[in-house]
Amino acid sequence: MAATKDSYAIISLGGKQYRVREGERLLVDRLKTDEGKTFNPDVLFLGGDGDGTLSPQTQVTVKVVGHVLGDKIRIGKRRPKSGYRKQTGFRASLSQIEIQSIGGTAKRTTAAATPVAEKETPALKPKAETPTPRPAAAAPAAPAPASPPRGYEDFTVADISEKSKRWKVEQLEAALKFEKKNANRKGAIAALESALVAKQEKN
């Protein structure tokens, strides 16, 4: 499911779940990330326009605006008929975060990759028009830069670790490049690298 203006995401932070939208600010339990830096939390659900996706491949970019203290909570203790009274206070350590984007990075990279492929194909055709045998040689040259398996963008890390054992070396290399440029999931990268090493050792 592609992220739209009405999209919202449910993210997990510090064992709690938050429903967020782009541009929204909220207070959460104190984070280890420094002020002004961004990070990508775990995305549990992506919804909007009456549709939803569990465990989506969408990235949510969050910026830590600052670390603050919550409102003071006063706690009073009193024992009747003894005159004992005691007051203490507590302020929670919180972090203010801002949701910068929901799925914006993955969409831009894939959209930018398609025009490049469209520009390369017309450039190869004029060269192969005059001799008749050369188009046959140019046709296999196009698949040489192998692409990831079909539907790779929708694969989870568990799917990649299971299916990558049956992929070819070219598909593994293409999937690894795609993963590092777009999703950059550590579990998927580790599974692809181990499958690639196992294939190379067999050869």
Secondary structure as UniProt FT lines:
FT   TURN            5..6
FT   STRAND          8..13
FT   TURN            14..15
FT   STRAND          16..20
FT   TURN            22..23
FT   STRAND          25..29
FT   TURN            35..36
FT   STRAND          38..39
FT   STRAND          42..48
FT   TURN            49..50
FT   STRAND          51..54
FT   STRAND          60..69
FT   STRAND          73..79
FT   TURN            80..83
FT   STRAND          84..90
FT   STRAND          93..102
FT   HELIX           104..127
FT   TURN            128..129
FT   HELIX           133..141
FT   TURN            142..143
FT   TURN            150..151
FT   HELIX           152..154
FT   HELIX           157..163
FT   HELIX           164..166
FT   HELIX           169..181
FT   TURN            182..183
FT   HELIX           186..202
//
